[in-house]
Every structure is written in C-alpha cells, then in structure tokens.
Amino acid sequence: MAEKLIIFDTTLRDGEQSPGASMTKDEKLRIARQLERLKVDVIEAGFAASSNGDFEAIQNIANTIKDSTICSLSRANDRDIARAAEALKGANRARIHTFIATSALHMEKKLRMSPEQVLEQAKLSVRYARNLVEDIEFSPEDGYRSDVDFLCRVLEAVIKEGATTLNIPDTVGYAVPELYGNFIKTLRERIPNSDKAIWSVHCHNDLGMAVANSLAGVKIGGARQVECTINGLGERAGNCSLEEIVMAVKTRRDYFNLDVGIDTTQIVPASRMVSQTTGFVVQPNKAVVGANAFAHASGIHQDGVLKARDTYEIMRAEDVGWSANKIVLGKLSGRNAFKQRLQDLGVSLESEGELNTAFARFKELADRKSEIFDEDILALVSDESVTSEKEQYGFISLSQHSETGERPHASIVITVEGKEVHGESDGNGPVDASLKAIESNVKSGAEMVLYSVNAISGSTESQGEVTVRLQNSGRVVNGVGSDPDIVVASAKAYLSALNKLHSKADRVAAQG
C-alpha cells in the first residue's frame, strides 16, 4: 500500500497574513467547514496568542470541526503555548505548532539570542506543550537558511522532548527544488531519532517555486506532510498552493506513489470561497482553479479534446469541482431552499435575523438577475451588512451621471453611525465620482492601494465583485462589494474597507 501524504492547510493562519486578507470569526468558521468538506487532514486555524479575535476563532473552529485535526500556532514561550492549548480544548484532535528561529541572521538580528539559548528555549517549549496536548509540531523558522549542524542538534532535541512533527520552513522562498529536497534528506539521515517524527515542508513562493520545492521535499527528502493554502494565498508572493500539490500527487501517482485523503471535487468550491471572502481574485490561468485552467483556444487542441479528452487534458474539470457550478436558485425559490443551499455551501448564519436579512437580499437580487449561482450566494452572505450588527458606514443609495464629453457626477446616500448623510462629487469616471462623494463626508484620509473588478459568473448579467484595498496609519484592509451595478459594487466595497479600518481589531503577525 502507498503511504499517505498529510495535507496541512494554513489558509486561516499564514494565508490570512496577506495584507488585507484578515477574516472575521464567522468567515474563518465558514472556510474551516469547507476545508473539512475538502477532507484536509490538519487545519491551522490561527495564532491564538495574537489577539482575542483569533483566540475566539480557533476556539469556535475547535468546537465545531470534527473530522480534521485543529492546530494553533504559538511562539516558543509558555504564554503562547498555554493560550493555544486553551483555545483548542474543544477539539476532537488538537495540535500545537510552536516555532523559534534557528538561522544565524534571525537569532542575532531578530531574537537577539545565542544558539544555546535558542536550543534551550526550543526544548522547554516542546516539553511544556507536550504536557498539554499529545500532538506537537515544531518549526525552526528560517530553517532552510540555518546551519545544518546546529539545526540537527535542535531537531534531535525536540524529538526527544516529544515533538511528533518536524516542519522545515523555507520562510523567505529562497530554496530551489533539488537543494531543498537534499537538505531535508540530509537532516533525516544525520539525526539518529528522525524516524520518531513525521517530516513536513512549508515553502513560500517568492521565486515561484513553492510547489516544486515542496514536492522535492516529499520525493527526495521523504517528507510526508505538506503545508499549503487554498489558491496559494499568503504574504508577499504567497504560499505553496494546496490544489496544485494535491493534483500533482494524484495525477502523477506513478511517480510519487503516495495517497492523499482530499475530496478533490471540493477544490474549486474552496477556491471560490477563499477568493470571495478575502477579495484576492484567482488569476484566469492559475493551475487547477483558474477560469481558463480547462479552456482550449487553439483549434488543434480543441479538435484533439473533442476526439479524445486525454490528448490535451491530464485532469478532468469535474474531478476538481468545476461541474459543481450549477444554477440552483431563482426568484421563485423559497426560504427553505435558500437556507438548504447555504448549508450545502458551508454557510451558517447564527440568528434568524441574519437569515432573514440574507434571504431578503437574495430575493432582491433574484428580481434583478434571473439565474442565481453559488458564487452569487457566497458574495451575498459575505457582505458585512448581513452579519454585522453595528457598522460605522452603510450604503443606502447612489445616483450617478456619465456621458461622453461631460465630467461624471455622483450623489450618494450613506449612513454614518446610523445617521443618514448625503454626499456629491465630480470625478474622472462614475466610480471615481462615487468614491469621492463618500470621502466628502467620511474624510478618512486613507490611501487606495488596489482597485479590482471581477465578474462573479459568466454573461453580462453577472454580478460585479469589486475589491478595494485601503491603507491608513500602517493598517492595510480589503473591502469587497458585489452588485449587478459595478458602480454600486464599488461604493459597497469602499464602505466595507472603511468599516474594517474603523474596527480596532489588532493582529500580531507571525511568520513560519
């Protein structure tokens, strides 16, 4: 029998470190449910000590998810580890993932600790964690750039203290496949108790080689866990992409001779959910989950595929979930059908009030758009106005005028702390005029660093989904808005971003 490759998903932790990708507790739980449906082995739900919000999100996920191991990251200190263990109390299977930097550069410049101090801290942290939960993962941060002799000492020591998984991160995306694979192989050969732990890879994509490096770590190095994210989400150039790892191992089973427990038909739904929740659009030519991943424009290719699919297709679109995109609801659909579809999509609205609000928005959309896709529903319930009881800014109405040769003008009505206010402005286009009309009242002083438009489904009747990224006083947030009217969607996205800027929820970033 083939060995199993463990899929460790860190979308909710490392993926969330993308500037502006911060998620609410409800959004995290929704994605965790989809990851469970995907049959991910380990879900790294967050970093419990970083904020009360992250602690509560991990606790919520641990109490809800039953089929996946739930993991919390923690630095190598007692406070972080105790906080992680507390958040994980309700989990069927809990894992603490503790880390400390081991490269000379990080130890000197960041930690200001000697190698011996780092070694002792690593041992003590794993020993302490082992007394709280049985499943302990240890990561030497910036492991790939660490001295091999010192790294061997640290890893041998933490295995003795009870670490059950050893993760070797390429924290800055510096590795190349052959060297990284041989690096892990060397560690496993030199450490006498290396067989007492599962070896894991965690690669960043700064040079575009995260997936290749991870697969080399598996094939050459003997790693049996891969740490990855949906859509390759993550800070800087992102993380190793889950969908690419899974489909590479399944498609080339002849080469890897490994099994994965993933339900691949849930890959595309997971990709869509993460994209719509975070506002990070998937590029059309992205492997496996991009809109063009199974499209054939060349006449030669089209002819070949029509005659025999395997002439140009090494995977079937339906195997990764593309066939799941069915039209399921319309204007005649009732409340129960809508509620059932939400459950099928992994969406749980906590109160009848939230469900009623979402259903009212669905009926409003159905009056304007005859065919409602799953993507439309996810966009609808992702809107903060459905799930947040108190928002600083709310959208009421928008009127704008634009014609060739005339300067566009917009008038908008919004709420500020529940009070209705009006704003007007000219602009270079209808979107510019509308957002300036909002700013005429809000005066946020925020800088827009990204404006992106994406069609949620095909045809001109599609809802437009707009992502707005704002930066102010060192904070970066994404706002997402959707509407069949792209100008309205833009205004909603801008207000969504302003609401997040106004929120005082702080996060402490940690790299692994």
ROMARGU-531996 format. One record per residue (C-alpha): residue number from 1; residue in one letter; chain; x, y, z. Coordinates in nm, 2 decimals, always signed. Layout:
N
  pos  code  unit      c1      c2      c3
  NUM     A     A       X       Y       Z
...
END
This chain:
512
  pos  code  unit      c1      c2      c3
    1     M     A   +0.00   +0.00   +0.00
    2     A     A   +0.11   +0.35   -0.08
    3     E     A   +0.20   +0.59   +0.21
    4     K     A   -0.03   +0.88   +0.29
    5     L     A   +0.07   +1.24   +0.23
    6     I     A   -0.07   +1.46   +0.51
    7     I     A   -0.23   +1.79   +0.38
    8     F     A   -0.18   +2.07   +0.64
    9     D     A   -0.38   +2.37   +0.54
   10     T     A   -0.27   +2.71   +0.68
   11     T     A   -0.51   +2.94   +0.48
   12     L     A   -0.66   +3.06   +0.81
   13     R     A   -0.32   +3.14   +0.96
   14     D     A   -0.04   +3.20   +0.71
   15     G     A   -0.28   +3.28   +0.43
   16     E     A   -0.45   +3.54   +0.64
   17     Q     A   -0.12   +3.73   +0.67
   18     S     A   -0.16   +3.86   +0.32
   19     P     A   -0.21   +4.24   +0.36
   20     G     A   -0.58   +4.30   +0.38
   21     A     A   -0.68   +3.93   +0.39
   22     S     A   -0.78   +3.94   +0.76
   23     M     A   -1.11   +3.75   +0.82
   24     T     A   -1.39   +3.77   +1.07
   25     K     A   -1.47   +3.48   +1.31
   26     D     A   -1.77   +3.38   +1.10
   27     E     A   -1.57   +3.39   +0.78
   28     K     A   -1.30   +3.17   +0.93
   29     L     A   -1.55   +2.92   +1.05
   30     R     A   -1.72   +2.91   +0.71
   31     I     A   -1.38   +2.84   +0.54
   32     A     A   -1.29   +2.58   +0.81
   33     R     A   -1.62   +2.39   +0.73
   34     Q     A   -1.53   +2.39   +0.36
   35     L     A   -1.18   +2.26   +0.45
   36     E     A   -1.34   +1.98   +0.65
   37     R     A   -1.56   +1.90   +0.35
   38     L     A   -1.24   +1.90   +0.14
   39     K     A   -1.11   +1.64   +0.39
   40     V     A   -0.80   +1.84   +0.49
   41     D     A   -0.60   +1.64   +0.75
   42     V     A   -0.49   +1.94   +0.96
   43     I     A   -0.64   +2.29   +0.97
   44     E     A   -0.41   +2.55   +1.12
   45     A     A   -0.69   +2.78   +1.24
   46     G     A   -0.48   +3.07   +1.36
   47     F     A   -0.24   +3.21   +1.62
   48     A     A   -0.43   +3.20   +1.95
   49     A     A   -0.20   +3.44   +2.14
   50     S     A   -0.20   +3.71   +1.86
   51     S     A   -0.54   +3.86   +1.95
   52     N     A   -0.87   +3.78   +2.13
   53     G     A   -1.04   +3.76   +1.80
   54     D     A   -0.80   +3.49   +1.67
   55     F     A   -0.83   +3.30   +2.00
   56     E     A   -1.21   +3.30   +1.97
   57     A     A   -1.20   +3.20   +1.61
   58     I     A   -0.98   +2.90   +1.69
   59     Q     A   -1.20   +2.81   +1.98
   60     N     A   -1.51   +2.83   +1.76
   61     I     A   -1.35   +2.61   +1.49
   62     A     A   -1.22   +2.36   +1.75
   63     N     A   -1.57   +2.32   +1.89
   64     T     A   -1.73   +2.28   +1.55
   65     I     A   -1.50   +2.08   +1.32
   66     K     A   -1.49   +1.71   +1.40
   67     D     A   -1.31   +1.54   +1.11
   68     S     A   -0.98   +1.74   +1.08
   69     T     A   -0.71   +1.80   +1.34
   70     I     A   -0.72   +2.16   +1.46
   71     C     A   -0.39   +2.34   +1.51
   72     S     A   -0.29   +2.67   +1.66
   73     L     A   +0.05   +2.84   +1.60
   74     S     A   +0.24   +2.96   +1.90
   75     R     A   +0.58   +3.11   +1.96
   76     A     A   +0.82   +2.91   +2.18
   77     N     A   +0.71   +3.05   +2.51
   78     D     A   +0.48   +2.93   +2.79
   79     R     A   +0.22   +3.21   +2.75
   80     D     A   +0.17   +3.14   +2.38
   81     I     A   +0.15   +2.77   +2.42
   82     A     A   -0.09   +2.78   +2.72
   83     R     A   -0.31   +3.02   +2.52
   84     A     A   -0.31   +2.78   +2.22
   85     A     A   -0.40   +2.48   +2.44
   86     E     A   -0.69   +2.67   +2.60
   87     A     A   -0.83   +2.76   +2.25
   88     L     A   -0.80   +2.40   +2.14
   89     K     A   -0.98   +2.25   +2.44
   90     G     A   -1.29   +2.15   +2.25
   91     A     A   -1.12   +1.99   +1.95
   92     N     A   -1.16   +1.62   +1.88
   93     R     A   -0.79   +1.62   +1.77
   94     A     A   -0.57   +1.92   +1.88
   95     R     A   -0.22   +2.01   +1.77
   96     I     A   +0.01   +2.29   +1.90
   97     H     A   +0.25   +2.42   +1.64
   98     T     A   +0.54   +2.60   +1.81
   99     F     A   +0.83   +2.77   +1.64
  100     I     A   +1.15   +2.96   +1.70
  101     A     A   +1.41   +3.10   +1.45
  102     T     A   +1.73   +2.90   +1.40
  103     S     A   +1.92   +3.08   +1.13
  104     A     A   +2.22   +3.29   +1.24
  105     L     A   +2.06   +3.60   +1.09
  106     H     A   +1.73   +3.56   +1.27
  107     M     A   +1.89   +3.46   +1.60
  108     E     A   +2.12   +3.76   +1.60
  109     K     A   +1.91   +4.04   +1.45
  110     K     A   +1.55   +3.94   +1.55
  111     L     A   +1.57   +3.72   +1.86
  112     R     A   +1.90   +3.86   +2.00
  113     M     A   +1.96   +3.52   +2.14
  114     S     A   +2.26   +3.29   +2.13
  115     P     A   +2.23   +2.95   +1.96
  116     E     A   +2.25   +2.78   +2.30
  117     Q     A   +1.96   +2.99   +2.43
  118     V     A   +1.76   +2.91   +2.12
  119     L     A   +1.83   +2.54   +2.17
  120     E     A   +1.72   +2.55   +2.53
  121     Q     A   +1.41   +2.75   +2.45
  122     A     A   +1.31   +2.50   +2.18
  123     K     A   +1.34   +2.21   +2.42
  124     L     A   +1.15   +2.38   +2.70
  125     S     A   +0.86   +2.49   +2.48
  126     V     A   +0.81   +2.14   +2.33
  127     R     A   +0.83   +1.99   +2.67
  128     Y     A   +0.57   +2.23   +2.81
  129     A     A   +0.34   +2.18   +2.51
  130     R     A   +0.37   +1.80   +2.53
  131     N     A   +0.22   +1.82   +2.88
  132     L     A   -0.09   +1.99   +2.74
  133     V     A   -0.16   +1.80   +2.41
  134     E     A   -0.02   +1.49   +2.25
  135     D     A   +0.03   +1.62   +1.90
  136     I     A   +0.32   +1.87   +1.88
  137     E     A   +0.46   +2.02   +1.57
  138     F     A   +0.79   +2.21   +1.59
  139     S     A   +0.93   +2.45   +1.32
  140     P     A   +1.27   +2.61   +1.31
  141     E     A   +1.18   +2.94   +1.15
  142     D     A   +1.41   +3.02   +0.85
  143     G     A   +1.52   +2.66   +0.88
  144     Y     A   +1.64   +2.63   +0.52
  145     R     A   +1.90   +2.91   +0.58
  146     S     A   +2.01   +2.76   +0.92
  147     D     A   +2.35   +2.60   +0.99
  148     V     A   +2.30   +2.22   +0.93
  149     D     A   +2.50   +2.11   +1.24
  150     F     A   +2.30   +2.34   +1.47
  151     L     A   +1.97   +2.25   +1.31
  152     C     A   +2.04   +1.88   +1.37
  153     R     A   +2.11   +1.95   +1.74
  154     V     A   +1.78   +2.14   +1.78
  155     L     A   +1.57   +1.89   +1.59
  156     E     A   +1.71   +1.59   +1.77
  157     A     A   +1.65   +1.76   +2.10
  158     V     A   +1.28   +1.85   +2.03
  159     I     A   +1.21   +1.49   +1.91
  160     K     A   +1.34   +1.37   +2.25
  161     E     A   +1.11   +1.62   +2.42
  162     G     A   +0.80   +1.48   +2.23
  163     A     A   +0.77   +1.67   +1.90
  164     T     A   +0.56   +1.44   +1.67
  165     T     A   +0.60   +1.65   +1.35
  166     L     A   +0.91   +1.84   +1.24
  167     N     A   +0.85   +2.12   +0.98
  168     I     A   +1.14   +2.27   +0.78
  169     P     A   +1.02   +2.61   +0.65
  170     D     A   +1.17   +2.79   +0.36
  171     T     A   +1.04   +3.11   +0.53
  172     V     A   +1.17   +3.35   +0.27
  173     G     A   +1.12   +3.14   -0.05
  174     Y     A   +1.50   +3.11   -0.11
  175     A     A   +1.52   +2.74   -0.19
  176     V     A   +1.54   +2.56   -0.52
  177     P     A   +1.39   +2.21   -0.55
  178     E     A   +1.69   +1.98   -0.57
  179     L     A   +1.88   +2.16   -0.29
  180     Y     A   +1.58   +2.18   -0.07
  181     G     A   +1.49   +1.81   -0.11
  182     N     A   +1.85   +1.71   -0.04
  183     F     A   +1.86   +1.94   +0.26
  184     I     A   +1.57   +1.75   +0.43
  185     K     A   +1.72   +1.42   +0.32
  186     T     A   +2.05   +1.52   +0.49
  187     L     A   +1.87   +1.62   +0.81
  188     R     A   +1.68   +1.29   +0.83
  189     E     A   +2.00   +1.09   +0.77
  190     R     A   +2.20   +1.27   +1.02
  191     I     A   +1.95   +1.28   +1.31
  192     P     A   +1.95   +0.95   +1.49
  193     N     A   +1.59   +0.97   +1.61
  194     S     A   +1.45   +1.12   +1.29
  195     D     A   +1.22   +0.82   +1.24
  196     K     A   +1.03   +0.91   +1.55
  197     A     A   +0.86   +1.21   +1.39
  198     I     A   +0.68   +1.30   +1.06
  199     W     A   +0.87   +1.54   +0.85
  200     S     A   +0.69   +1.84   +0.69
  201     V     A   +0.76   +2.11   +0.43
  202     H     A   +0.64   +2.47   +0.44
  203     C     A   +0.76   +2.67   +0.13
  204     H     A   +0.70   +3.03   +0.03
  205     N     A   +0.66   +3.13   -0.33
  206     D     A   +0.90   +3.43   -0.36
  207     L     A   +1.08   +3.27   -0.66
  208     G     A   +0.77   +3.09   -0.79
  209     M     A   +0.90   +2.75   -0.67
  210     A     A   +0.69   +2.68   -0.36
  211     V     A   +0.51   +2.38   -0.51
  212     A     A   +0.82   +2.25   -0.68
  213     N     A   +1.02   +2.28   -0.36
  214     S     A   +0.75   +2.11   -0.15
  215     L     A   +0.73   +1.82   -0.39
  216     A     A   +1.11   +1.78   -0.39
  217     G     A   +1.09   +1.78   -0.01
  218     V     A   +0.84   +1.49   -0.04
  219     K     A   +1.01   +1.29   -0.32
  220     I     A   +1.38   +1.35   -0.24
  221     G     A   +1.36   +1.44   +0.13
  222     G     A   +1.10   +1.19   +0.24
  223     A     A   +0.86   +1.45   +0.39
  224     R     A   +0.51   +1.31   +0.45
  225     Q     A   +0.33   +1.64   +0.53
  226     V     A   +0.29   +1.94   +0.31
  227     E     A   +0.18   +2.28   +0.45
  228     C     A   -0.01   +2.48   +0.19
  229     T     A   -0.30   +2.72   +0.14
  230     I     A   -0.60   +2.75   -0.09
  231     N     A   -0.51   +2.94   -0.40
  232     G     A   -0.16   +2.98   -0.27
  233     L     A   -0.28   +3.26   -0.05
  234     G     A   -0.02   +3.42   +0.17
  235     E     A   +0.20   +3.72   +0.24
  236     R     A   +0.44   +3.85   -0.02
  237     A     A   +0.42   +3.61   -0.32
  238     G     A   +0.21   +3.36   -0.12
  239     N     A   +0.24   +3.00   +0.00
  240     C     A   +0.25   +2.66   -0.16
  241     S     A   -0.08   +2.60   -0.34
  242     L     A   -0.29   +2.32   -0.20
  243     E     A   -0.47   +2.25   -0.52
  244     E     A   -0.15   +2.21   -0.72
  245     I     A   +0.01   +1.98   -0.46
  246     V     A   -0.29   +1.76   -0.44
  247     M     A   -0.35   +1.73   -0.81
  248     A     A   +0.02   +1.68   -0.88
  249     V     A   +0.04   +1.39   -0.64
  250     K     A   -0.29   +1.23   -0.76
  251     T     A   -0.22   +1.29   -1.13
  252     R     A   +0.14   +1.16   -1.11
  253     R     A   +0.08   +0.88   -0.86
  254     D     A   +0.31   +0.67   -1.08
  255     Y     A   +0.60   +0.89   -0.97
  256     F     A   +0.51   +0.99   -0.61
  257     N     A   +0.34   +0.66   -0.51
  258     L     A   +0.15   +0.84   -0.24
  259     D     A   -0.21   +0.87   -0.14
  260     V     A   -0.40   +1.19   -0.03
  261     G     A   -0.73   +1.19   +0.15
  262     I     A   -0.86   +1.50   -0.02
  263     D     A   -1.20   +1.51   -0.18
  264     T     A   -1.09   +1.68   -0.50
  265     T     A   -1.44   +1.77   -0.61
  266     Q     A   -1.44   +2.03   -0.32
  267     I     A   -1.12   +2.21   -0.45
  268     V     A   -1.30   +2.46   -0.68
  269     P     A   -1.57   +2.54   -0.42
  270     A     A   -1.29   +2.60   -0.16
  271     S     A   -1.10   +2.82   -0.41
  272     R     A   -1.41   +3.03   -0.48
  273     M     A   -1.50   +3.07   -0.11
  274     V     A   -1.15   +3.19   -0.01
  275     S     A   -1.13   +3.42   -0.31
  276     Q     A   -1.46   +3.58   -0.24
  277     T     A   -1.40   +3.60   +0.13
  278     T     A   -1.06   +3.77   +0.11
  279     G     A   -1.11   +3.96   -0.21
  280     F     A   -0.80   +3.80   -0.36
  281     V     A   -0.90   +3.72   -0.72
  282     V     A   -0.77   +3.40   -0.88
  283     Q     A   -0.58   +3.47   -1.20
  284     P     A   -0.76   +3.31   -1.50
  285     N     A   -0.45   +3.10   -1.59
  286     K     A   -0.40   +2.97   -1.24
  287     A     A   -0.34   +2.59   -1.24
  288     V     A   -0.64   +2.38   -1.14
  289     V     A   -0.87   +2.66   -1.02
  290     G     A   -0.82   +2.94   -1.27
  291     A     A   -1.11   +3.01   -1.51
  292     N     A   -0.90   +2.91   -1.81
  293     A     A   -0.75   +2.60   -1.64
  294     F     A   -0.95   +2.37   -1.86
  295     A     A   -1.01   +2.60   -2.16
  296     H     A   -0.88   +2.53   -2.50
  297     A     A   -0.84   +2.81   -2.75
  298     S     A   -0.61   +2.65   -3.01
  299     G     A   -0.80   +2.48   -3.29
  300     I     A   -0.56   +2.19   -3.28
  301     H     A   -0.62   +2.15   -2.91
  302     Q     A   -1.00   +2.18   -2.95
  303     D     A   -1.00   +1.92   -3.22
  304     G     A   -0.79   +1.68   -3.01
  305     V     A   -1.00   +1.72   -2.70
  306     L     A   -1.33   +1.66   -2.89
  307     K     A   -1.18   +1.33   -3.03
  308     A     A   -1.03   +1.22   -2.70
  309     R     A   -1.00   +1.43   -2.39
  310     D     A   -0.67   +1.28   -2.27
  311     T     A   -0.50   +1.42   -2.58
  312     Y     A   -0.46   +1.76   -2.40
  313     E     A   -0.62   +1.71   -2.06
  314     I     A   -0.44   +1.53   -1.78
  315     M     A   -0.72   +1.60   -1.53
  316     R     A   -1.09   +1.62   -1.57
  317     A     A   -1.25   +1.95   -1.48
  318     E     A   -1.53   +1.77   -1.29
  319     D     A   -1.28   +1.59   -1.07
  320     V     A   -1.17   +1.92   -0.91
  321     G     A   -1.52   +2.05   -0.88
  322     W     A   -1.59   +2.26   -1.19
  323     S     A   -1.91   +2.06   -1.26
  324     A     A   -2.05   +2.17   -0.92
  325     N     A   -2.13   +2.51   -1.07
  326     K     A   -2.50   +2.45   -1.12
  327     I     A   -2.78   +2.71   -1.14
  328     V     A   -2.97   +2.62   -0.82
  329     L     A   -3.20   +2.91   -0.73
  330     G     A   -3.41   +3.18   -0.89
  331     K     A   -3.68   +3.43   -0.80
  332     L     A   -3.94   +3.16   -0.72
  333     S     A   -3.72   +2.98   -0.48
  334     G     A   -3.84   +2.98   -0.12
  335     R     A   -3.68   +3.05   +0.21
  336     N     A   -3.62   +2.68   +0.29
  337     A     A   -3.45   +2.61   -0.04
  338     F     A   -3.23   +2.92   +0.02
  339     K     A   -3.14   +2.80   +0.37
  340     Q     A   -3.06   +2.45   +0.25
  341     R     A   -2.83   +2.59   -0.02
  342     L     A   -2.65   +2.80   +0.24
  343     Q     A   -2.59   +2.48   +0.44
  344     D     A   -2.47   +2.30   +0.13
  345     L     A   -2.22   +2.58   +0.08
  346     G     A   -2.09   +2.56   +0.44
  347     V     A   -2.25   +2.89   +0.54
  348     S     A   -2.40   +2.91   +0.89
  349     L     A   -2.58   +3.23   +0.98
  350     E     A   -2.61   +3.25   +1.36
  351     S     A   -2.95   +3.40   +1.40
  352     E     A   -3.29   +3.41   +1.23
  353     G     A   -3.24   +3.78   +1.19
  354     E     A   -2.93   +3.72   +0.98
  355     L     A   -3.10   +3.46   +0.77
  356     N     A   -3.39   +3.69   +0.71
  357     T     A   -3.16   +3.97   +0.60
  358     A     A   -2.97   +3.74   +0.37
  359     F     A   -3.29   +3.60   +0.22
  360     A     A   -3.43   +3.95   +0.16
  361     R     A   -3.11   +4.04   -0.02
  362     F     A   -3.14   +3.72   -0.22
  363     K     A   -3.49   +3.80   -0.33
  364     E     A   -3.39   +4.15   -0.42
  365     L     A   -3.10   +4.01   -0.63
  366     A     A   -3.33   +3.75   -0.79
  367     D     A   -3.56   +4.03   -0.91
  368     R     A   -3.26   +4.18   -1.09
  369     K     A   -3.09   +3.87   -1.21
  370     S     A   -3.28   +3.56   -1.33
  371     E     A   -3.01   +3.30   -1.26
  372     I     A   -2.85   +3.28   -0.91
  373     F     A   -2.52   +3.09   -0.90
  374     D     A   -2.34   +2.96   -0.59
  375     E     A   -2.09   +3.24   -0.63
  376     D     A   -2.37   +3.49   -0.61
  377     I     A   -2.49   +3.34   -0.29
  378     L     A   -2.14   +3.34   -0.13
  379     A     A   -2.09   +3.70   -0.24
  380     L     A   -2.43   +3.79   -0.09
  381     V     A   -2.36   +3.64   +0.25
  382     S     A   -2.00   +3.77   +0.26
  383     D     A   -2.14   +4.12   +0.26
  384     E     A   -2.07   +4.26   +0.61
  385     S     A   -2.42   +4.42   +0.63
  386     V     A   -2.57   +4.07   +0.66
  387     T     A   -2.37   +3.95   +0.96
  388     S     A   -2.25   +4.27   +1.14
  389     E     A   -2.49   +4.42   +1.39
  390     K     A   -2.31   +4.75   +1.41
  391     E     A   -2.12   +4.91   +1.12
  392     Q     A   -1.98   +5.25   +1.11
  393     Y     A   -2.07   +5.31   +0.75
  394     G     A   -2.37   +5.17   +0.55
  395     F     A   -2.49   +5.20   +0.19
  396     I     A   -2.84   +5.33   +0.11
  397     S     A   -2.85   +5.46   -0.25
  398     L     A   -2.64   +5.60   -0.53
  399     S     A   -2.72   +5.81   -0.83
  400     Q     A   -2.46   +5.89   -1.09
  401     H     A   -2.45   +6.05   -1.44
  402     S     A   -2.18   +5.99   -1.70
  403     E     A   -2.18   +6.08   -2.07
  404     T     A   -1.91   +6.13   -2.34
  405     G     A   -1.77   +6.48   -2.32
  406     E     A   -1.92   +6.56   -1.98
  407     R     A   -1.75   +6.53   -1.64
  408     P     A   -1.91   +6.24   -1.44
  409     H     A   -2.11   +6.33   -1.13
  410     A     A   -2.23   +6.12   -0.84
  411     S     A   -2.47   +6.17   -0.55
  412     I     A   -2.47   +5.91   -0.27
  413     V     A   -2.67   +5.85   +0.05
  414     I     A   -2.49   +5.65   +0.32
  415     T     A   -2.52   +5.61   +0.70
  416     V     A   -2.25   +5.72   +0.94
  417     E     A   -2.31   +5.57   +1.29
  418     G     A   -2.67   +5.51   +1.19
  419     K     A   -2.74   +5.87   +1.07
  420     E     A   -2.82   +5.93   +0.71
  421     V     A   -2.58   +6.16   +0.52
  422     H     A   -2.56   +6.28   +0.16
  423     G     A   -2.26   +6.34   -0.05
  424     E     A   -2.19   +6.47   -0.40
  425     S     A   -1.88   +6.49   -0.62
  426     D     A   -1.74   +6.50   -0.97
  427     G     A   -1.48   +6.26   -1.08
  428     N     A   -1.28   +6.12   -1.37
  429     G     A   -1.54   +5.84   -1.41
  430     P     A   -1.85   +5.72   -1.23
  431     V     A   -1.66   +5.51   -0.99
  432     D     A   -1.42   +5.79   -0.90
  433     A     A   -1.70   +6.03   -0.86
  434     S     A   -1.89   +5.79   -0.63
  435     L     A   -1.60   +5.72   -0.40
  436     K     A   -1.51   +6.09   -0.38
  437     A     A   -1.87   +6.15   -0.28
  438     I     A   -1.83   +5.91   +0.01
  439     E     A   -1.50   +6.07   +0.11
  440     S     A   -1.66   +6.42   +0.11
  441     N     A   -1.84   +6.30   +0.43
  442     V     A   -1.61   +6.04   +0.57
  443     K     A   -1.27   +6.22   +0.53
  444     S     A   -1.09   +5.90   +0.61
  445     G     A   -0.75   +6.01   +0.47
  446     A     A   -0.69   +5.65   +0.36
  447     E     A   -0.48   +5.57   +0.05
  448     M     A   -0.63   +5.33   -0.20
  449     V     A   -0.36   +5.08   -0.30
  450     L     A   -0.57   +4.84   -0.51
  451     Y     A   -0.90   +4.85   -0.70
  452     S     A   -1.00   +4.53   -0.87
  453     V     A   -1.32   +4.42   -1.06
  454     N     A   -1.42   +4.06   -1.12
  455     A     A   -1.73   +3.91   -1.27
  456     I     A   -1.87   +3.65   -1.03
  457     S     A   -2.02   +3.44   -1.31
  458     G     A   -2.04   +3.45   -1.68
  459     S     A   -2.26   +3.68   -1.90
  460     T     A   -2.33   +4.05   -1.89
  461     E     A   -2.60   +3.98   -1.63
  462     S     A   -2.33   +3.87   -1.38
  463     Q     A   -2.28   +4.04   -1.05
  464     G     A   -1.97   +4.25   -1.04
  465     E     A   -1.74   +4.19   -0.75
  466     V     A   -1.51   +4.48   -0.65
  467     T     A   -1.22   +4.46   -0.42
  468     V     A   -1.08   +4.79   -0.27
  469     R     A   -0.76   +4.78   -0.06
  470     L     A   -0.71   +5.08   +0.17
  471     Q     A   -0.40   +5.18   +0.37
  472     N     A   -0.40   +5.41   +0.67
  473     S     A   -0.16   +5.46   +0.96
  474     G     A   +0.02   +5.13   +0.88
  475     R     A   -0.30   +4.92   +0.85
  476     V     A   -0.40   +4.76   +0.53
  477     V     A   -0.75   +4.63   +0.47
  478     N     A   -0.96   +4.48   +0.19
  479     G     A   -1.32   +4.57   +0.13
  480     V     A   -1.54   +4.36   -0.10
  481     G     A   -1.87   +4.46   -0.25
  482     S     A   -2.09   +4.29   -0.51
  483     D     A   -2.38   +4.41   -0.71
  484     P     A   -2.51   +4.38   -1.07
  485     D     A   -2.43   +4.75   -1.10
  486     I     A   -2.05   +4.78   -1.09
  487     V     A   -2.05   +5.14   -0.96
  488     V     A   -2.27   +5.04   -0.67
  489     A     A   -2.05   +4.74   -0.60
  490     S     A   -1.75   +4.98   -0.59
  491     A     A   -1.92   +5.20   -0.34
  492     K     A   -2.01   +4.90   -0.12
  493     A     A   -1.65   +4.77   -0.14
  494     Y     A   -1.51   +5.11   -0.04
  495     L     A   -1.75   +5.13   +0.26
  496     S     A   -1.66   +4.77   +0.36
  497     A     A   -1.29   +4.87   +0.36
  498     L     A   -1.37   +5.18   +0.57
  499     N     A   -1.56   +4.97   +0.82
  500     K     A   -1.26   +4.74   +0.86
  501     L     A   -1.03   +5.04   +0.90
  502     H     A   -1.26   +5.17   +1.17
  503     S     A   -1.26   +4.84   +1.35
  504     K     A   -0.99   +4.83   +1.62
  505     A     A   -0.93   +4.46   +1.60
  506     D     A   -0.55   +4.42   +1.61
  507     R     A   -0.35   +4.13   +1.48
  508     V     A   +0.01   +4.02   +1.56
  509     A     A   +0.18   +3.87   +1.25
  510     A     A   +0.40   +3.57   +1.29
  511     Q     A   +0.60   +3.40   +1.01
  512     G     A   +0.66   +3.03   +0.98
END
